[in-house]
Amino acid sequence: MYPSLKHDTSLLELSGITKQFGGVSALCEVSLHIRHGEIYGLIGPNGAGKTTLFNILTGLYQADRGQFTFNNIKYNGNSKPHVLARAGIARTFQNIRLFSNMTILENVMVGRHLRTHSGVWGALTRNATARSEEKATIEYACSLLSYVGINRPYQTLAKNLSYGEQRRLEIARALATEPKILALDEPVAGMNATETANLKELLQTIRAKGITILLIEHDVKFILNLCDRLAVLNHGKKIAEGQPEAIRCNPEVIEAYLGVDPVPPSRCI
């Protein structure tokens, strides 16, 4: 089901992504590349443009300029969300967006229907193909709930989960689409230390299965200890990209976060 790791090959390349809202530049000529099988972080102060970039990659926003190549296919930054999801880009949101009055099983099944084929006619007639697909979807959704560590009755409503479990449910729903890249917008926001440690372990397990992970996170310690490489945005521009060791003591990054000018040589984030 999952591909082997290919750290030497590029999965996602962004070139000159630019986005403005009125006269405000949210992104300005942002370019970066993400390799198969790595955990790639996107950090920066509030308003740096991180979520805007996510929204362009997932089709919620249209880029004013620039393009990106995903899995060797070029996109102009104006593709529809369902096209990009089918191509293999799945995401979660900064503010949890579950179907709160649906069961946890149904929430995951929603994501899985991207890969089903029976269509409206099959759903109406309940033919053998549709029944077989529904059974397979239920089994797959159950396995994903177990995989992300949600050990609740399948008929539990999503709104009755704890905050940490809701985050994991969002990840299970995204995984149900069989993504090549999993984009997570602040996955540990609001979590306690135990929940954060458990999620870190889950993300490492997902990566070990060959799924590339792209994440935004304000918990700098968490992301520096997790990611293979990072990019840093500030005022819509990329100011740094590299391994955590290089980012940690980069003067421009420190100034962006701490407002220290000039930056003491020994200061690191």
KERO-99350 format. One record per residue (C-alpha): residue in three letters; z negated, y, x negated. Coordinates in Angstrom, 2 decimals, padded with zeros to 5 digits. Each point is the difference from the previous one (the first is absolute). Layout:
N
kollum,w,v,u
ALA,Z,Y,X .
...
This chain:
269
kollum,w,v,u
MET,000.00,000.00,000.00 .
TYR,-000.94,002.46,-002.72 .
PRO,002.18,000.85,-003.03 .
SER,-001.21,-000.45,-003.55 .
LEU,-001.15,003.04,-001.92 .
LYS,002.73,002.01,-001.73 .
HIS,-001.76,002.79,-001.85 .
ASP,003.11,000.78,-002.07 .
THR,002.25,000.88,002.96 .
SER,-000.02,003.04,002.25 .
LEU,-000.64,-000.43,003.73 .
LEU,-000.17,003.64,001.12 .
GLU,001.53,003.06,-001.69 .
LEU,-000.34,003.52,001.38 .
SER,002.30,002.73,-001.21 .
GLY,-000.48,003.70,000.71 .
ILE,-001.85,-000.39,003.30 .
THR,-000.50,003.46,001.51 .
LYS,-001.58,000.99,003.32 .
GLN,-000.81,003.40,001.47 .
PHE,-001.86,001.00,003.14 .
GLY,001.13,003.50,000.86 .
GLY,-000.34,001.92,-003.24 .
VAL,-002.58,-002.37,-001.47 .
SER,001.16,-002.55,-002.58 .
ALA,-001.86,-003.27,000.65 .
LEU,002.01,-001.96,-002.60 .
CYS,002.17,001.37,-002.77 .
GLU,002.41,-002.24,-001.93 .
VAL,-002.38,-002.98,-000.15 .
SER,001.35,-002.98,-001.94 .
LEU,-001.78,-003.23,-000.89 .
HIS,000.58,-003.73,-000.26 .
ILE,-002.09,-002.99,001.05 .
ARG,000.47,-003.48,-001.43 .
HIS,-000.07,-003.35,001.75 .
GLY,-003.48,-001.44,000.29 .
GLU,-002.08,002.96,-001.20 .
ILE,-002.71,002.06,001.61 .
TYR,001.12,003.62,-000.16 .
GLY,-002.27,002.89,000.88 .
LEU,000.81,003.47,001.29 .
ILE,-002.77,002.55,-000.48 .
GLY,-000.48,003.74,000.12 .
PRO,-002.10,002.70,001.69 .
ASN,000.12,000.62,003.74 .
GLY,003.37,001.47,001.01 .
ALA,001.78,-001.41,-003.05 .
GLY,002.69,-001.68,002.13 .
LYS,-001.08,-003.62,-000.22 .
THR,000.09,-000.87,003.70 .
THR,003.22,001.98,000.43 .
LEU,001.58,-002.24,-002.62 .
PHE,-001.26,-003.08,001.84 .
ASN,001.44,001.33,003.25 .
ILE,003.42,000.43,-001.59 .
LEU,-000.09,-003.50,-001.51 .
THR,-000.81,-001.48,003.40 .
GLY,002.41,002.12,002.05 .
LEU,-002.50,002.20,001.84 .
TYR,001.30,003.11,-001.77 .
GLN,003.49,000.80,-001.18 .
ALA,000.44,001.28,-003.54 .
ASP,001.81,003.32,-000.49 .
ARG,001.44,-001.23,-003.29 .
GLY,-000.13,-003.06,-002.19 .
GLN,000.33,-003.72,000.50 .
PHE,-001.73,-003.24,-000.84 .
THR,001.13,-003.49,-000.89 .
PHE,-002.00,-002.88,001.41 .
ASN,000.76,-003.60,-000.92 .
ASN,003.39,001.10,-001.39 .
ILE,001.02,001.82,003.21 .
LYS,000.34,003.79,000.04 .
TYR,-001.57,002.11,002.77 .
ASN,000.53,003.73,000.43 .
GLY,-003.51,000.74,001.25 .
ASN,001.16,000.19,003.62 .
SER,-000.27,-003.65,001.04 .
LYS,-001.79,-001.13,003.16 .
PRO,-003.44,-001.65,-000.19 .
HIS,001.19,-003.33,001.46 .
VAL,002.82,-000.18,-002.56 .
LEU,-002.39,000.48,-002.91 .
ALA,-002.57,-002.37,001.48 .
ARG,002.64,-002.71,000.36 .
ALA,001.11,000.68,-003.57 .
GLY,-003.54,-000.81,-001.14 .
ILE,-002.05,003.21,-000.08 .
ALA,-003.26,-000.33,001.96 .
ARG,-002.84,002.49,000.17 .
THR,-003.44,000.84,001.29 .
PHE,-001.20,003.48,000.94 .
GLN,-002.70,002.37,-001.20 .
ASN,-001.35,000.11,003.56 .
ILE,-000.17,-003.54,001.36 .
ARG,002.76,-000.63,002.54 .
LEU,-000.79,-003.25,001.73 .
PHE,000.59,-000.94,003.63 .
SER,-003.70,000.34,000.76 .
ASN,000.07,-001.69,003.41 .
MET,002.05,-002.96,-001.21 .
THR,-001.54,-003.04,-001.65 .
ILE,-000.02,-000.43,-003.74 .
LEU,002.48,-002.86,000.38 .
GLU,002.37,002.14,002.08 .
ASN,-000.16,002.82,-002.55 .
VAL,001.24,-002.30,-002.76 .
MET,002.61,-001.57,002.29 .
VAL,001.47,003.47,000.59 .
GLY,000.84,000.22,-003.69 .
ARG,001.41,-003.51,-000.06 .
HIS,002.53,000.67,002.77 .
LEU,002.10,001.90,-002.55 .
ARG,000.98,-003.44,-001.36 .
THR,000.59,-001.79,003.32 .
HIS,003.39,-000.52,001.66 .
SER,-000.40,-001.18,003.60 .
GLY,000.49,003.49,001.47 .
VAL,-000.45,001.33,003.52 .
TRP,001.84,-002.89,001.70 .
GLY,-002.20,-002.57,-001.72 .
ALA,-003.13,001.91,001.01 .
LEU,001.13,000.17,003.63 .
THR,001.13,-003.61,000.33 .
ARG,-002.68,-001.52,-002.26 .
ASN,002.57,-002.44,-001.36 .
ALA,-000.75,-002.60,-002.67 .
THR,000.98,002.29,-002.87 .
ALA,-002.26,002.78,001.24 .
ARG,-002.95,-002.36,000.51 .
SER,000.46,-001.50,-003.45 .
GLU,000.17,003.44,-001.60 .
GLU,-003.07,001.18,001.86 .
LYS,-001.97,-003.04,-001.16 .
ALA,001.08,000.61,-003.60 .
THR,-000.91,003.68,000.32 .
ILE,-003.49,-000.81,001.27 .
GLU,-000.58,-002.49,-002.81 .
TYR,001.23,002.48,-002.59 .
ALA,-002.17,002.79,001.41 .
CYS,-003.06,-002.26,-000.06 .
SER,000.64,-000.88,-003.62 .
LEU,000.27,003.69,-000.94 .
LEU,-003.27,000.86,001.72 .
SER,-001.70,-002.66,-002.08 .
TYR,001.85,001.16,-003.12 .
VAL,-001.32,003.57,000.25 .
GLY,-003.52,-001.23,000.77 .
ILE,-000.38,000.74,003.71 .
ASN,-002.07,-002.85,001.40 .
ARG,-000.27,001.02,003.62 .
PRO,001.13,-001.68,003.24 .
TYR,003.69,000.72,000.42 .
GLN,-000.59,001.65,003.40 .
THR,-002.26,002.67,-001.53 .
LEU,001.31,003.46,000.83 .
ALA,001.03,002.05,-003.03 .
LYS,-002.32,002.84,001.05 .
ASN,-002.99,-002.33,-000.32 .
LEU,000.55,-000.67,-003.70 .
SER,-001.97,001.78,-002.68 .
TYR,001.75,002.79,-001.88 .
GLY,000.67,-002.21,-003.03 .
GLU,001.35,-002.79,002.19 .
GLN,002.36,002.43,001.72 .
ARG,001.40,000.96,-003.39 .
ARG,000.57,-003.67,-000.78 .
LEU,001.62,-000.55,003.40 .
GLU,002.49,002.76,-000.77 .
ILE,000.82,-001.76,-003.25 .
ALA,000.44,-003.34,001.81 .
ARG,002.39,001.63,002.48 .
ALA,002.01,001.49,-002.87 .
LEU,000.08,-003.35,-001.81 .
ALA,001.35,-001.63,003.17 .
THR,003.30,001.82,-000.61 .
GLU,000.40,-001.90,-003.30 .
PRO,000.27,003.17,-002.10 .
LYS,001.33,000.28,-003.51 .
ILE,-002.14,003.09,-000.50 .
LEU,-003.28,000.79,001.78 .
ALA,-000.73,003.74,000.23 .
LEU,-003.66,000.79,000.67 .
ASP,-001.16,003.52,000.85 .
GLU,-003.64,000.38,-001.12 .
PRO,-001.03,-003.60,000.72 .
VAL,-003.62,000.40,-001.16 .
ALA,-000.69,003.35,001.67 .
GLY,-003.32,-000.19,001.83 .
MET,-000.95,-003.40,-001.42 .
ASN,-003.31,-000.84,-001.61 .
ALA,-000.25,-001.48,-003.50 .
THR,000.07,-003.62,001.19 .
GLU,003.00,000.54,002.27 .
THR,001.81,001.80,-002.81 .
ALA,-000.63,-002.85,-002.46 .
ASN,001.18,-002.57,002.55 .
LEU,003.17,001.95,000.72 .
LYS,000.74,000.31,-003.70 .
GLU,-000.19,-003.79,-000.27 .
LEU,002.32,-000.39,003.01 .
LEU,002.59,002.36,-001.50 .
GLN,-000.05,-001.90,-003.27 .
THR,000.52,-003.23,001.95 .
ILE,002.95,001.54,001.88 .
ARG,001.57,001.14,-003.26 .
ALA,-000.49,-003.46,-001.50 .
LYS,002.20,-001.32,002.82 .
GLY,002.82,002.24,-001.22 .
ILE,-000.26,002.91,002.42 .
THR,000.28,003.41,-001.64 .
ILE,-002.68,002.49,001.06 .
LEU,000.33,003.78,000.17 .
LEU,-003.14,001.86,000.95 .
ILE,-001.38,003.48,000.49 .
GLU,-003.69,000.34,-000.67 .
HIS,-002.50,002.81,-000.57 .
ASP,-002.53,-002.38,-001.56 .
VAL,001.20,000.63,-003.55 .
LYS,-002.31,-002.58,-001.60 .
PHE,001.25,-002.68,002.40 .
ILE,003.67,000.72,-000.60 .
LEU,-000.29,000.34,-003.79 .
ASN,-001.71,-003.39,-000.18 .
LEU,002.53,-001.68,002.28 .
CYS,003.48,001.33,-000.75 .
ASP,002.45,-001.03,-002.68 .
ARG,001.58,003.47,000.03 .
LEU,-000.46,003.28,001.87 .
ALA,001.80,003.21,000.82 .
VAL,-001.83,003.27,000.58 .
LEU,001.25,002.66,002.42 .
ASN,-001.16,003.60,000.16 .
HIS,001.49,002.63,002.31 .
GLY,002.86,-002.36,000.81 .
LYS,001.01,-000.63,-003.61 .
LYS,-000.55,-003.03,-002.21 .
ILE,-002.12,001.14,-002.93 .
ALA,-000.67,-003.39,-001.64 .
GLU,000.96,-003.66,000.14 .
GLY,-001.24,-002.92,-002.06 .
GLN,-002.74,-002.55,-000.55 .
PRO,-003.58,000.81,001.07 .
GLU,-001.16,000.58,-003.58 .
ALA,002.58,002.76,-000.47 .
ILE,-000.62,001.57,003.41 .
ARG,-003.79,000.03,-000.38 .
CYS,000.02,002.56,-002.82 .
ASN,003.22,001.88,000.80 .
PRO,-000.81,003.76,-000.20 .
GLU,002.28,000.93,002.93 .
VAL,-001.59,-002.66,002.19 .
ILE,-003.52,001.10,-000.91 .
GLU,000.85,003.63,000.71 .
ALA,001.54,-000.94,003.37 .
TYR,-003.16,-001.84,001.05 .
LEU,-002.73,002.04,-001.67 .
GLY,001.58,003.42,-000.40 .
VAL,-001.04,000.08,-003.66 .
ASP,002.17,002.30,-002.13 .
PRO,000.08,-000.55,-002.89 .
VAL,-001.03,-003.64,000.23 .
PRO,-002.64,-001.14,-002.53 .
PRO,001.55,-002.68,-002.30 .
SER,-002.69,-002.56,000.88 .
ARG,000.26,000.44,003.79 .
CYS,001.49,-002.89,001.98 .
ILE,000.02,-000.79,003.71 .
